[in-house]
Amino acid sequence: AQSLNPPLDVGQVEGGFAFGLGYYCLEHMIYDERTGALFSNSPSRYKLPSHAEMPRELSVRLLDYDRDGVDGGAAGVNGGIYGTKGIGEANIGLATSVV
């Protein structure tokens, strides 16, 4: 099973990393002392990750199940529609490597 759109999938991995980096390192919960309401509840009220926070080099390589000899797991390599695997939100956890 191979990626149907490798550039898109690489972008998903990089974007998930950036999201996780911001989530783990930059977001802070700030509450209004008087009302107890969450103040930092929108992107306009907390720092978003920019190019300055990202690694200068981020190498992403997609697995090719045939080439890399990776077992497809319980569902098998062709477990999803057209052999798809999840590529989105799971990448947020990659940012824990910088925490």
C-alpha positions, 0 to 999 in steps of 0.5 A: 500500500502506498500513499495516494498523494505523498506531498499531501500526506507529508504536509499532514505530518508536518502540520500535525507536528506544528500543531502539537508543538504549539499545543505542548509548548506555547498554549497556556490556559489563562482564566479571568480572575474575576469571572473564572472564564477562559480568556485564552480561548481563541487564536487571537489570544495565544501564541501560534507556532511560527517558522521561528519555533519549527525545526530548521530541518524536518525529515518526513518519509512515508512508509511503503509497506512492500518496500519497508516490510512493515506488517499492516497490523490486525487490519492488514495493509489493505485495512481501509478504503483503497488501503488507506491509513490515518495520517492526520491527528496522530501526528500531533504526538510527534511533538512530544519529542521536543517536550 
